[in-house]
Amino acid sequence: MKPHHHRALLLGIVLAATMALFAGCQRATSPGEKPEPAMGSPGGRKIEYYTCSMHPQIHADKPGDCPICGMKLIPVYNSPGSATHPTSPSNGEVRLNADGIRQAAVSTEPAIKRTLSKDLLIFGALGYNLNLHRDVVPLVEGRIEKQFIDFNQTEVKEGDPLVSLYSQEAIRLQEEYLKALRERWLSTFYERDLLDSMVSLATEKLKRIGYADGDLTRLREDKKVTPNVTIRSPISGSIVGNMVHVGELAKIDMPLYHIVPLDELWFNAQVFEPDLGLLKIGQTVKITTKSFPGEVFPGRLSFIGRSLDASNRTIPVRFAVPNTDRRLLPNLSASGRLEIPLGEVALSVPNSAVLDLGTRHVVYMEKEQGVYVPRNVHVGHVTSEYTQILDGLSAGDHVVTSGAFLIDAQAQLRGSGERGTDTPQGQGNEAPIDTPPMPAGHHH
């Protein structure tokens, strides 16, 4: 169902409840029968016209069905002594008697100043620290002859041997190294500096493809070239991808393993555009996962994206999450909760008091007992319980916190047309809108 259809249906339901609440349940007249005064209605109030609870613009002078939706029309009663159907005062004022207040369950609460904090819930997934991630790649081409770790091993230390490659290029570089050593040994004093540079260059080439200092020492002492080169782990960490096989041809720069320390993970999430201004680097988050229900893992905000995703109006954020026991794993789904203080003491009302009309926000203020006046308000932050009021109310103003929807629907039903306008109080028609008592023996 589309959002505007949903809002229309909700409004219809509220209007239906309001009609039943404020009009009462009356005996239906038969076709052609002249409308009679409602039984027990105060002041002998009469049926003024019939309308549809879903389409209040329909006015009919006799019972029947709504020409739009087919629902049964319901009666609307005039005010005592009034020759025409009642209207709300020009400032949208709505009046209820004691029965109306009770049936609508109207309650009020004063607008007061509070220290607010927003509970921000975000969703995302855990990932490894990309700054620490390393790909193990060979710098010479060769065939894998031996694998020093198996597929059950997940942790390695820096310098641990991973695979042994048979490589023609490794043979050539060893021969180049031994040749540079011989030429330096046989050189004259004046050639020694140049040949020292050649030996250093040959040494660096062997180290880059995987030769350790111990391998070079054995090569110098034995003067024996070996056809294999050992690829070692460049860091300590966990193997998170790409296990190779014996006999596989390893090409230059082909990833053999993905290794990353998992002592710290990243919680990657999305924050909606309206909440961007609440974020500051260093804020803490409480993270929960489905894998460890009931457990909370702390994190710290370390990154706020610099580009908005236009498709869903969100901004990427990242939290650093300690994981010394390595229980949390990359790609786990997770949710985070941030409790963000909103700073200064702010005038606020309960969320239930504020009606969001799409283009504006309205609250119903209690002018006096049983008299409610709509007020346009400018809202600020919205927390889980309270809405900040920037303009439109003063501290101590009593606002309707329960029953505001029914009061608003009654204002519309009575043809106010000025819901939420801030006209001076005390102007316009003051005819009360009372709830007639139910006929004897009728149960609502």
Secondary structure, 3 states (H helix, E strand, C coil): CCHHHHHHHHHHHHHHHHHHHHHCCCCCCCCCCCCCCCCCCHHHCCEEEEECCCCCCCCECCCCECCCCCCECEEEECCCCCCCCCCCCCCCCEECCHHHHHHCCCEEEECEEEEEEEEEEEEEEEEECCCCCEEECCCCCEEEEEECCCCCCCEECCCCEEEEEECHHHHHHHHHHHHHHHHHHHCCHHHHHHHHHHHHHHHHHHHHCCCCHHHHHHHHHHCCCCCEEEEECCCCEEEEECCCCCCCEECCCCCCEEEECCCEEEEEEEEEHHHHHHCCCCCEEEEEECCCCCCCEEEEEEEECCCCECCCCEEEEEEEEECCCCCCCCCCEEEEEEEEEEEEEEEEEEHHHCEECCCCEEEEEEEECCEEEEEEEEEEEECCCEEEEEECCCCCCEEEEECHHHHHHHHHHCCCCCCCCCCCCCCCCCCCCCCCCCCCCCCC
